[in-house]
Each structure stands twice: as structure tokens, then as C-alpha cells.
Amino acid sequence: MRDSDLPVPSRRRRRIRAAHTWVTTLAALAAVAISVFSLTKLPSEEPRTEVGLPKSLQMAWEGGVTSVFLQPTVSTRFDAQNVEMVSDVQLRLRPDSPFSSQAMTPRFSWLRTVKWTYREDKEALWYEFLAQPAPFTVTQEQPHQPYIQFFAPVWTFVPGRYNGTLTVERASDRKTLVRSLCVVLNQGEIGLLQTMVRGQQPYEFRSDVAAADADGCYHFSGVAG
């Protein structure tokens, strides 16, 4: 049979075949795009945890024991396959001086978690026991804001600036989270702390008062509440 004897596809059939080829190609490209999009939308394996510091902290002194009340925010902005577990939170303060001694560098421990409620008998906010120190989980839907009472049994106050760190330990082998902070004390404020009596409200230090504009530290602002 000669080539001239072979049937020649009609123009309509050629158009149908070409359209079929294009539809198949577009469907394949769409499938690839959907797969890529799905992969990018999957939650990451490890949570991206962040620690935020509050605008205020409270400080009290009684019988040689100093308490610092601080409420950090531990959160993650993105969904993750794994849940973040925080095992411990630590506070450290050290004088901004090369001549400071160990007694001037308090090592605070997590004493307990507290809650603040309004006391009619004191006509002010007051703290109450809420929970013992314990690990806690953090997810995107549930950030954690523990109000922690830290305490240091021995602290020799000296006027000046104290540089510190808030350290959040994670139960996994992921990197420890650290936030820097600073507190400024003058002699008059130290005198107020050292003459506190049982049942007296803690004093408040804030990082959003006028005195903090220059250094961003926590400065004395009066009685808490």
C-alpha cells in the first residue's frame, strides 16, 4: 500500500487530539501545583517557641528572703507536629559592676505559681498560691502565661543596675530560650524593701515608665495594684 493510500485524519479529529493533549498536560501541572502547596502548608516538625516579657514585675522582701513576681508569655505563632514542653523557668540577676560579690548576685528559684485577686480587706490586688512548679506544654492554640514567684534566700542589695536573664528550659534537646532584662534600684527603694512587714503588698517595677525611656529597665513605680 502506498503512503498516498493511508487515511488522512480530518481537521476536526486533529483538533480533538490537540485539545486532549493540552488537557492532559494542564491536569498534570495542576496536580504538581497542588502537591507543592500541600507540602508548604504542612505544619513544621518542631515548634517555633517565643518568650515575651511583661511590662511590670513585683518585688517583696521578708526575713532576708527576696521574692520577684514575673509573668512571662511562652507561645508559638505557628502550628507544629510536636508539642513544646517547658521543664523549668529560671531568673538570674547580677549587678552591673565588675566588683560585685556572690552575695550581690542572687540565684532565684521557682517557688510557686500564683494568681492575683482583689482583696477587699486590703482594698488592693493580692497574690495567692495557684500551683507548685511543674512542666507545662505550649501550643499555637494555647500559649502559657504562668505568674511565677521566684525567691532568693540571700541577696545583699546594692544601689544600681542589675542585668538579668529569664531562661526557659525545654524538655527536649532543643535550644534553651533566654530573654535579657534589667532592674534599677536606688538606696531609697532598697530601704523600702528592707523595711517591709508581713502581709505588706509587693512593690511594683515597670519598664514603661518615664525613667525606663533611656535604658528599657524595670524601674520603681510604687505599690503593686
Secondary structure, DSSP 8 states (H G I E B T S, - for coil): --GGGS----HHHHHHHHHHHHHHHHHHHHHHHHHHHHHHHS-BSS--EEEE--SEEEEEEETTEEEEEE--EEEESS-BSS-EEEEEEEEEEEESSTT--GGGS-EEEEEEEEEEEEETTTTEEEEEEEE-S--EEE-SS--B---EEEEES-----SEEEEEEEEEEESSSS--EEEEEEEEE-HHHHHHHHT--TT---EEEESSSGGGGTT--BEEEEE--
